């Protein structure tokens, strides 16, 4: 039941691949390990499996008599674990994040998902650290951004990754240093363009050591915000 997925190939080329491999031509989007794979921007309908999974967990806990502390712990552990899996692979739509935050907020203060309930403390305050006066629940929007930054970190420090090898060769034309100058393109996927646009956030966070200097090119590497010398 193996399928292959192609882009930019003619019907004849696809037919040749099907004939030689015995595989069928698949269609996007499809689900892999529980998450949807799509070349386009993730939409709210694409996120319904995540929303329903979170809703299912919260609803199953609603029948139990849980204290406020117990509900808080479940949100910080189980729900955080579910959302982290998706945050590590996608940039979630803000509408999806808002829906999940709303359900967690309702469950935290009311104990179930029925009706409406005014929270005693703003959600923005709840997601602050305890030292800042919050309850330490992860802010899903910030956490999603941090997970995306990890993808960029992999470009610099995980050369053995298949995804990194592909990104360097296809998007960066063979050099990681081109990340600072490459432009967005309609040919790129939405996620690739989003990672490129995150350069202003990434630049202050990247630190590289020259050490013996064997891989450092004085004239060609991007040493300063103004660009290469």
Rosetta constraint file for C-alpha pairs under 8 A:
AtomPair CA 1 CA 23 HARMONIC 7.57 0.50
AtomPair CA 2 CA 23 HARMONIC 5.77 0.50
AtomPair CA 2 CA 24 HARMONIC 6.99 0.50
AtomPair CA 3 CA 23 HARMONIC 5.16 0.50
AtomPair CA 3 CA 24 HARMONIC 4.79 0.50
AtomPair CA 3 CA 25 HARMONIC 5.57 0.50
AtomPair CA 3 CA 26 HARMONIC 5.44 0.50
AtomPair CA 4 CA 23 HARMONIC 6.56 0.50
AtomPair CA 4 CA 24 HARMONIC 6.39 0.50
AtomPair CA 4 CA 25 HARMONIC 5.26 0.50
AtomPair CA 4 CA 26 HARMONIC 5.76 0.50
AtomPair CA 5 CA 25 HARMONIC 5.97 0.50
AtomPair CA 5 CA 26 HARMONIC 5.46 0.50
AtomPair CA 5 CA 27 HARMONIC 6.92 0.50
AtomPair CA 6 CA 14 HARMONIC 7.60 0.50
AtomPair CA 6 CA 25 HARMONIC 7.80 0.50
AtomPair CA 9 CA 13 HARMONIC 5.98 0.50
AtomPair CA 9 CA 14 HARMONIC 6.53 0.50
AtomPair CA 10 CA 14 HARMONIC 6.32 0.50
AtomPair CA 11 CA 15 HARMONIC 6.04 0.50
AtomPair CA 12 CA 16 HARMONIC 6.18 0.50
AtomPair CA 13 CA 17 HARMONIC 6.38 0.50
AtomPair CA 14 CA 18 HARMONIC 6.25 0.50
AtomPair CA 14 CA 25 HARMONIC 7.52 0.50
AtomPair CA 15 CA 19 HARMONIC 6.08 0.50
AtomPair CA 16 CA 20 HARMONIC 6.16 0.50
AtomPair CA 17 CA 21 HARMONIC 5.95 0.50
AtomPair CA 17 CA 22 HARMONIC 7.82 0.50
AtomPair CA 17 CA 23 HARMONIC 7.72 0.50
AtomPair CA 18 CA 22 HARMONIC 5.20 0.50
AtomPair CA 18 CA 23 HARMONIC 5.24 0.50
AtomPair CA 18 CA 24 HARMONIC 5.99 0.50
AtomPair CA 18 CA 25 HARMONIC 7.20 0.50
AtomPair CA 19 CA 23 HARMONIC 7.77 0.50
AtomPair CA 28 CA 37 HARMONIC 6.97 0.50
AtomPair CA 28 CA 38 HARMONIC 5.73 0.50
AtomPair CA 28 CA 39 HARMONIC 7.63 0.50
AtomPair CA 29 CA 36 HARMONIC 6.18 0.50
AtomPair CA 29 CA 37 HARMONIC 5.32 0.50
AtomPair CA 29 CA 38 HARMONIC 4.69 0.50
AtomPair CA 29 CA 39 HARMONIC 7.79 0.50
AtomPair CA 30 CA 36 HARMONIC 5.38 0.50
AtomPair CA 30 CA 37 HARMONIC 5.47 0.50
AtomPair CA 30 CA 38 HARMONIC 7.16 0.50
AtomPair CA 31 CA 35 HARMONIC 5.14 0.50
AtomPair CA 31 CA 36 HARMONIC 4.19 0.50
AtomPair CA 31 CA 37 HARMONIC 5.89 0.50
AtomPair CA 32 CA 36 HARMONIC 6.27 0.50
AtomPair CA 32 CA 37 HARMONIC 6.81 0.50
AtomPair CA 35 CA 49 HARMONIC 7.87 0.50
AtomPair CA 35 CA 86 HARMONIC 7.16 0.50
AtomPair CA 36 CA 46 HARMONIC 6.74 0.50
AtomPair CA 38 CA 42 HARMONIC 7.30 0.50
AtomPair CA 39 CA 189 HARMONIC 5.70 0.50
AtomPair CA 39 CA 190 HARMONIC 7.04 0.50
AtomPair CA 40 CA 189 HARMONIC 6.38 0.50
AtomPair CA 40 CA 190 HARMONIC 5.73 0.50
AtomPair CA 40 CA 191 HARMONIC 7.87 0.50
AtomPair CA 41 CA 190 HARMONIC 5.56 0.50
AtomPair CA 41 CA 191 HARMONIC 7.14 0.50
AtomPair CA 42 CA 46 HARMONIC 6.18 0.50
AtomPair CA 42 CA 47 HARMONIC 7.48 0.50
AtomPair CA 42 CA 90 HARMONIC 7.55 0.50
AtomPair CA 42 CA 91 HARMONIC 7.39 0.50
AtomPair CA 42 CA 92 HARMONIC 6.75 0.50
AtomPair CA 42 CA 93 HARMONIC 6.71 0.50
AtomPair CA 43 CA 47 HARMONIC 6.67 0.50
AtomPair CA 43 CA 93 HARMONIC 6.42 0.50
AtomPair CA 44 CA 48 HARMONIC 6.72 0.50
AtomPair CA 44 CA 93 HARMONIC 6.42 0.50
AtomPair CA 44 CA 95 HARMONIC 6.70 0.50
AtomPair CA 44 CA 96 HARMONIC 5.97 0.50
AtomPair CA 47 CA 51 HARMONIC 6.33 0.50
AtomPair CA 47 CA 92 HARMONIC 7.90 0.50
AtomPair CA 47 CA 96 HARMONIC 6.77 0.50
AtomPair CA 48 CA 52 HARMONIC 5.86 0.50
AtomPair CA 49 CA 53 HARMONIC 6.04 0.50
AtomPair CA 50 CA 54 HARMONIC 6.28 0.50
AtomPair CA 50 CA 82 HARMONIC 7.84 0.50
AtomPair CA 50 CA 83 HARMONIC 7.49 0.50
AtomPair CA 50 CA 86 HARMONIC 7.79 0.50
AtomPair CA 51 CA 55 HARMONIC 6.06 0.50
AtomPair CA 51 CA 96 HARMONIC 7.35 0.50
AtomPair CA 51 CA 99 HARMONIC 7.61 0.50
AtomPair CA 51 CA 100 HARMONIC 6.55 0.50
AtomPair CA 52 CA 56 HARMONIC 5.86 0.50
AtomPair CA 53 CA 57 HARMONIC 6.35 0.50
AtomPair CA 54 CA 58 HARMONIC 6.29 0.50
AtomPair CA 54 CA 79 HARMONIC 6.51 0.50
AtomPair CA 54 CA 82 HARMONIC 7.45 0.50
AtomPair CA 54 CA 100 HARMONIC 7.32 0.50
AtomPair CA 55 CA 59 HARMONIC 5.97 0.50
AtomPair CA 55 CA 103 HARMONIC 7.24 0.50
AtomPair CA 56 CA 60 HARMONIC 6.13 0.50
AtomPair CA 57 CA 61 HARMONIC 6.43 0.50
AtomPair CA 57 CA 79 HARMONIC 7.92 0.50
AtomPair CA 58 CA 62 HARMONIC 6.27 0.50
AtomPair CA 58 CA 103 HARMONIC 7.99 0.50
AtomPair CA 58 CA 104 HARMONIC 7.74 0.50
AtomPair CA 58 CA 107 HARMONIC 6.88 0.50
AtomPair CA 58 CA 112 HARMONIC 7.19 0.50
AtomPair CA 58 CA 113 HARMONIC 7.57 0.50
AtomPair CA 59 CA 63 HARMONIC 7.32 0.50
AtomPair CA 59 CA 112 HARMONIC 6.53 0.50
AtomPair CA 59 CA 113 HARMONIC 6.77 0.50
AtomPair CA 60 CA 64 HARMONIC 7.84 0.50
AtomPair CA 61 CA 66 HARMONIC 7.92 0.50
AtomPair CA 61 CA 112 HARMONIC 7.83 0.50
AtomPair CA 62 CA 107 HARMONIC 7.73 0.50
AtomPair CA 62 CA 111 HARMONIC 5.71 0.50
AtomPair CA 62 CA 112 HARMONIC 4.74 0.50
AtomPair CA 62 CA 113 HARMONIC 7.62 0.50
AtomPair CA 63 CA 112 HARMONIC 7.93 0.50
AtomPair CA 66 CA 70 HARMONIC 5.63 0.50
AtomPair CA 66 CA 71 HARMONIC 6.25 0.50
AtomPair CA 66 CA 111 HARMONIC 7.39 0.50
AtomPair CA 67 CA 71 HARMONIC 6.30 0.50
AtomPair CA 68 CA 72 HARMONIC 6.13 0.50
AtomPair CA 68 CA 108 HARMONIC 6.65 0.50
AtomPair CA 68 CA 109 HARMONIC 7.25 0.50
AtomPair CA 68 CA 111 HARMONIC 7.99 0.50
AtomPair CA 69 CA 73 HARMONIC 6.17 0.50
AtomPair CA 70 CA 74 HARMONIC 6.36 0.50
AtomPair CA 71 CA 75 HARMONIC 6.36 0.50
AtomPair CA 71 CA 107 HARMONIC 7.41 0.50
AtomPair CA 71 CA 108 HARMONIC 5.74 0.50
AtomPair CA 71 CA 111 HARMONIC 7.36 0.50
AtomPair CA 72 CA 76 HARMONIC 6.22 0.50
AtomPair CA 72 CA 108 HARMONIC 6.25 0.50
AtomPair CA 73 CA 77 HARMONIC 6.13 0.50
AtomPair CA 74 CA 78 HARMONIC 5.39 0.50
AtomPair CA 74 CA 79 HARMONIC 6.69 0.50
AtomPair CA 75 CA 79 HARMONIC 4.91 0.50
AtomPair CA 75 CA 80 HARMONIC 6.34 0.50
AtomPair CA 75 CA 104 HARMONIC 6.97 0.50
AtomPair CA 75 CA 137 HARMONIC 7.51 0.50
AtomPair CA 76 CA 80 HARMONIC 5.49 0.50
AtomPair CA 76 CA 136 HARMONIC 7.83 0.50
AtomPair CA 76 CA 137 HARMONIC 5.63 0.50
AtomPair CA 76 CA 138 HARMONIC 7.31 0.50
AtomPair CA 77 CA 81 HARMONIC 6.03 0.50
AtomPair CA 78 CA 82 HARMONIC 6.42 0.50
AtomPair CA 79 CA 83 HARMONIC 6.28 0.50
AtomPair CA 80 CA 84 HARMONIC 5.96 0.50
AtomPair CA 80 CA 138 HARMONIC 7.43 0.50
AtomPair CA 81 CA 85 HARMONIC 6.62 0.50
AtomPair CA 82 CA 86 HARMONIC 7.20 0.50
AtomPair CA 83 CA 87 HARMONIC 6.03 0.50
AtomPair CA 84 CA 88 HARMONIC 5.97 0.50
AtomPair CA 84 CA 144 HARMONIC 7.81 0.50
AtomPair CA 85 CA 89 HARMONIC 6.98 0.50
AtomPair CA 86 CA 90 HARMONIC 6.03 0.50
AtomPair CA 86 CA 92 HARMONIC 7.91 0.50
AtomPair CA 87 CA 91 HARMONIC 6.48 0.50
AtomPair CA 87 CA 92 HARMONIC 6.85 0.50
AtomPair CA 87 CA 143 HARMONIC 7.38 0.50
AtomPair CA 87 CA 144 HARMONIC 4.88 0.50
AtomPair CA 87 CA 147 HARMONIC 6.16 0.50
AtomPair CA 87 CA 148 HARMONIC 7.71 0.50
AtomPair CA 88 CA 144 HARMONIC 7.14 0.50
AtomPair CA 88 CA 147 HARMONIC 5.13 0.50
AtomPair CA 88 CA 148 HARMONIC 6.75 0.50
AtomPair CA 89 CA 147 HARMONIC 7.99 0.50
AtomPair CA 89 CA 148 HARMONIC 7.86 0.50
AtomPair CA 90 CA 144 HARMONIC 7.89 0.50
AtomPair CA 90 CA 148 HARMONIC 7.62 0.50
AtomPair CA 90 CA 191 HARMONIC 7.80 0.50
AtomPair CA 91 CA 144 HARMONIC 6.44 0.50
AtomPair CA 91 CA 145 HARMONIC 7.40 0.50
AtomPair CA 91 CA 148 HARMONIC 7.19 0.50
AtomPair CA 91 CA 191 HARMONIC 7.54 0.50
AtomPair CA 92 CA 96 HARMONIC 6.59 0.50
AtomPair CA 92 CA 97 HARMONIC 6.88 0.50
AtomPair CA 92 CA 144 HARMONIC 7.18 0.50
AtomPair CA 93 CA 97 HARMONIC 6.60 0.50
AtomPair CA 94 CA 98 HARMONIC 6.06 0.50
AtomPair CA 94 CA 141 HARMONIC 7.66 0.50
AtomPair CA 95 CA 99 HARMONIC 6.20 0.50
AtomPair CA 96 CA 100 HARMONIC 6.32 0.50
AtomPair CA 97 CA 101 HARMONIC 6.07 0.50
AtomPair CA 97 CA 140 HARMONIC 6.53 0.50
AtomPair CA 97 CA 141 HARMONIC 6.80 0.50
AtomPair CA 98 CA 102 HARMONIC 6.06 0.50
AtomPair CA 99 CA 103 HARMONIC 6.36 0.50
AtomPair CA 100 CA 104 HARMONIC 6.21 0.50
AtomPair CA 101 CA 105 HARMONIC 5.97 0.50
AtomPair CA 101 CA 123 HARMONIC 7.94 0.50
AtomPair CA 101 CA 140 HARMONIC 7.84 0.50
AtomPair CA 102 CA 106 HARMONIC 6.15 0.50
AtomPair CA 103 CA 107 HARMONIC 6.13 0.50
AtomPair CA 103 CA 113 HARMONIC 6.62 0.50
AtomPair CA 104 CA 108 HARMONIC 5.94 0.50
AtomPair CA 105 CA 109 HARMONIC 6.41 0.50
AtomPair CA 105 CA 119 HARMONIC 7.17 0.50
AtomPair CA 105 CA 123 HARMONIC 7.05 0.50
AtomPair CA 106 CA 110 HARMONIC 5.72 0.50
AtomPair CA 106 CA 111 HARMONIC 7.17 0.50
AtomPair CA 106 CA 112 HARMONIC 6.81 0.50
AtomPair CA 106 CA 113 HARMONIC 6.05 0.50
AtomPair CA 106 CA 116 HARMONIC 7.24 0.50
AtomPair CA 106 CA 117 HARMONIC 6.33 0.50
AtomPair CA 106 CA 119 HARMONIC 7.44 0.50
AtomPair CA 107 CA 111 HARMONIC 4.50 0.50
AtomPair CA 107 CA 112 HARMONIC 4.84 0.50
AtomPair CA 107 CA 113 HARMONIC 5.83 0.50
AtomPair CA 109 CA 117 HARMONIC 7.55 0.50
AtomPair CA 109 CA 119 HARMONIC 6.20 0.50
AtomPair CA 109 CA 120 HARMONIC 7.83 0.50
AtomPair CA 110 CA 117 HARMONIC 6.74 0.50
AtomPair CA 121 CA 125 HARMONIC 6.73 0.50
AtomPair CA 121 CA 126 HARMONIC 6.84 0.50
AtomPair CA 122 CA 126 HARMONIC 6.45 0.50
AtomPair CA 123 CA 127 HARMONIC 6.28 0.50
AtomPair CA 124 CA 128 HARMONIC 6.90 0.50
AtomPair CA 124 CA 139 HARMONIC 7.87 0.50
AtomPair CA 125 CA 133 HARMONIC 7.26 0.50
AtomPair CA 125 CA 134 HARMONIC 5.35 0.50
AtomPair CA 125 CA 135 HARMONIC 7.91 0.50
AtomPair CA 126 CA 133 HARMONIC 7.94 0.50
AtomPair CA 126 CA 134 HARMONIC 4.52 0.50
AtomPair CA 126 CA 135 HARMONIC 5.06 0.50
AtomPair CA 126 CA 136 HARMONIC 6.79 0.50
AtomPair CA 126 CA 137 HARMONIC 6.53 0.50
AtomPair CA 127 CA 134 HARMONIC 5.87 0.50
AtomPair CA 127 CA 135 HARMONIC 6.21 0.50
AtomPair CA 127 CA 136 HARMONIC 5.50 0.50
AtomPair CA 127 CA 137 HARMONIC 4.64 0.50
AtomPair CA 127 CA 138 HARMONIC 5.57 0.50
AtomPair CA 127 CA 139 HARMONIC 5.31 0.50
AtomPair CA 128 CA 132 HARMONIC 5.89 0.50
AtomPair CA 128 CA 133 HARMONIC 6.54 0.50
AtomPair CA 128 CA 134 HARMONIC 4.28 0.50
AtomPair CA 128 CA 135 HARMONIC 6.36 0.50
AtomPair CA 128 CA 136 HARMONIC 5.59 0.50
AtomPair CA 128 CA 137 HARMONIC 7.05 0.50
AtomPair CA 128 CA 138 HARMONIC 7.77 0.50
AtomPair CA 128 CA 139 HARMONIC 7.79 0.50
AtomPair CA 129 CA 133 HARMONIC 6.45 0.50
AtomPair CA 129 CA 134 HARMONIC 5.01 0.50
AtomPair CA 129 CA 135 HARMONIC 6.02 0.50
AtomPair CA 129 CA 136 HARMONIC 4.35 0.50
AtomPair CA 129 CA 137 HARMONIC 7.50 0.50
AtomPair CA 130 CA 134 HARMONIC 4.72 0.50
AtomPair CA 130 CA 135 HARMONIC 5.31 0.50
AtomPair CA 130 CA 136 HARMONIC 5.58 0.50
AtomPair CA 138 CA 142 HARMONIC 7.90 0.50
AtomPair CA 138 CA 143 HARMONIC 6.73 0.50
AtomPair CA 139 CA 143 HARMONIC 6.03 0.50
AtomPair CA 140 CA 144 HARMONIC 5.92 0.50
AtomPair CA 141 CA 145 HARMONIC 6.39 0.50
AtomPair CA 142 CA 146 HARMONIC 6.23 0.50
AtomPair CA 143 CA 147 HARMONIC 6.23 0.50
AtomPair CA 144 CA 148 HARMONIC 6.40 0.50
AtomPair CA 145 CA 149 HARMONIC 6.27 0.50
AtomPair CA 146 CA 150 HARMONIC 6.43 0.50
AtomPair CA 147 CA 151 HARMONIC 6.91 0.50
AtomPair CA 148 CA 152 HARMONIC 6.92 0.50
AtomPair CA 148 CA 195 HARMONIC 7.45 0.50
AtomPair CA 149 CA 153 HARMONIC 6.24 0.50
AtomPair CA 149 CA 202 HARMONIC 7.21 0.50
AtomPair CA 150 CA 154 HARMONIC 6.18 0.50
AtomPair CA 151 CA 155 HARMONIC 6.71 0.50
AtomPair CA 152 CA 156 HARMONIC 7.01 0.50
AtomPair CA 152 CA 195 HARMONIC 7.14 0.50
AtomPair CA 152 CA 202 HARMONIC 7.96 0.50
AtomPair CA 153 CA 157 HARMONIC 6.24 0.50
AtomPair CA 153 CA 158 HARMONIC 7.85 0.50
AtomPair CA 154 CA 158 HARMONIC 4.75 0.50
AtomPair CA 154 CA 159 HARMONIC 7.46 0.50
AtomPair CA 154 CA 161 HARMONIC 8.00 0.50
AtomPair CA 154 CA 164 HARMONIC 6.93 0.50
AtomPair CA 155 CA 159 HARMONIC 6.78 0.50
AtomPair CA 155 CA 164 HARMONIC 5.45 0.50
AtomPair CA 155 CA 167 HARMONIC 7.89 0.50
AtomPair CA 155 CA 168 HARMONIC 7.69 0.50
AtomPair CA 155 CA 176 HARMONIC 7.11 0.50
AtomPair CA 156 CA 176 HARMONIC 6.90 0.50
AtomPair CA 158 CA 164 HARMONIC 7.05 0.50
AtomPair CA 159 CA 164 HARMONIC 6.15 0.50
AtomPair CA 159 CA 165 HARMONIC 6.62 0.50
AtomPair CA 160 CA 164 HARMONIC 7.27 0.50
AtomPair CA 160 CA 165 HARMONIC 7.11 0.50
AtomPair CA 161 CA 165 HARMONIC 6.25 0.50
AtomPair CA 162 CA 166 HARMONIC 6.25 0.50
AtomPair CA 163 CA 167 HARMONIC 6.08 0.50
AtomPair CA 164 CA 168 HARMONIC 6.06 0.50
AtomPair CA 165 CA 169 HARMONIC 6.23 0.50
AtomPair CA 166 CA 170 HARMONIC 5.85 0.50
AtomPair CA 166 CA 171 HARMONIC 7.74 0.50
AtomPair CA 167 CA 171 HARMONIC 5.18 0.50
AtomPair CA 167 CA 172 HARMONIC 6.47 0.50
AtomPair CA 168 CA 172 HARMONIC 4.66 0.50
AtomPair CA 168 CA 173 HARMONIC 6.07 0.50
AtomPair CA 168 CA 174 HARMONIC 5.13 0.50
AtomPair CA 168 CA 175 HARMONIC 6.02 0.50
AtomPair CA 168 CA 176 HARMONIC 6.11 0.50
AtomPair CA 169 CA 173 HARMONIC 4.83 0.50
AtomPair CA 169 CA 174 HARMONIC 4.41 0.50
AtomPair CA 169 CA 175 HARMONIC 7.43 0.50
AtomPair CA 170 CA 174 HARMONIC 7.36 0.50
AtomPair CA 171 CA 182 HARMONIC 7.87 0.50
AtomPair CA 171 CA 188 HARMONIC 7.99 0.50
AtomPair CA 172 CA 176 HARMONIC 6.33 0.50
AtomPair CA 172 CA 177 HARMONIC 7.91 0.50
AtomPair CA 172 CA 178 HARMONIC 5.41 0.50
AtomPair CA 172 CA 179 HARMONIC 6.12 0.50
AtomPair CA 172 CA 182 HARMONIC 6.75 0.50
AtomPair CA 173 CA 178 HARMONIC 7.47 0.50
AtomPair CA 175 CA 179 HARMONIC 7.88 0.50
AtomPair CA 177 CA 181 HARMONIC 7.92 0.50
AtomPair CA 177 CA 221 HARMONIC 6.67 0.50
AtomPair CA 177 CA 222 HARMONIC 7.07 0.50
AtomPair CA 178 CA 182 HARMONIC 5.71 0.50
AtomPair CA 179 CA 196 HARMONIC 7.21 0.50
AtomPair CA 180 CA 199 HARMONIC 6.95 0.50
AtomPair CA 180 CA 222 HARMONIC 7.72 0.50
AtomPair CA 182 CA 196 HARMONIC 7.52 0.50
AtomPair CA 183 CA 196 HARMONIC 7.36 0.50
AtomPair CA 184 CA 188 HARMONIC 7.15 0.50
AtomPair CA 184 CA 193 HARMONIC 5.20 0.50
AtomPair CA 184 CA 196 HARMONIC 6.71 0.50
AtomPair CA 184 CA 197 HARMONIC 7.74 0.50
AtomPair CA 185 CA 193 HARMONIC 7.01 0.50
AtomPair CA 188 CA 192 HARMONIC 6.03 0.50
AtomPair CA 188 CA 193 HARMONIC 6.38 0.50
AtomPair CA 189 CA 193 HARMONIC 6.45 0.50
AtomPair CA 190 CA 194 HARMONIC 6.19 0.50
AtomPair CA 191 CA 195 HARMONIC 6.23 0.50
AtomPair CA 192 CA 196 HARMONIC 6.33 0.50
AtomPair CA 193 CA 197 HARMONIC 6.23 0.50
AtomPair CA 194 CA 198 HARMONIC 6.47 0.50
AtomPair CA 195 CA 199 HARMONIC 7.42 0.50
AtomPair CA 198 CA 202 HARMONIC 6.22 0.50
AtomPair CA 199 CA 203 HARMONIC 5.80 0.50
AtomPair CA 200 CA 204 HARMONIC 7.58 0.50
AtomPair CA 201 CA 205 HARMONIC 7.41 0.50
AtomPair CA 202 CA 206 HARMONIC 6.41 0.50
AtomPair CA 210 CA 215 HARMONIC 7.77 0.50
AtomPair CA 210 CA 216 HARMONIC 6.29 0.50
AtomPair CA 213 CA 217 HARMONIC 7.84 0.50
AtomPair CA 216 CA 221 HARMONIC 7.17 0.50
AtomPair CA 217 CA 221 HARMONIC 5.58 0.50
AtomPair CA 218 CA 229 HARMONIC 7.86 0.50
AtomPair CA 219 CA 228 HARMONIC 6.60 0.50
AtomPair CA 219 CA 229 HARMONIC 5.38 0.50
AtomPair CA 220 CA 228 HARMONIC 5.56 0.50
AtomPair CA 220 CA 229 HARMONIC 6.63 0.50
AtomPair CA 221 CA 228 HARMONIC 5.61 0.50
AtomPair CA 221 CA 229 HARMONIC 7.83 0.50
AtomPair CA 222 CA 227 HARMONIC 5.16 0.50
AtomPair CA 222 CA 228 HARMONIC 4.61 0.50
AtomPair CA 222 CA 229 HARMONIC 7.68 0.50
AtomPair CA 223 CA 227 HARMONIC 6.77 0.50
AtomPair CA 223 CA 228 HARMONIC 6.49 0.50
AtomPair CA 224 CA 228 HARMONIC 7.15 0.50
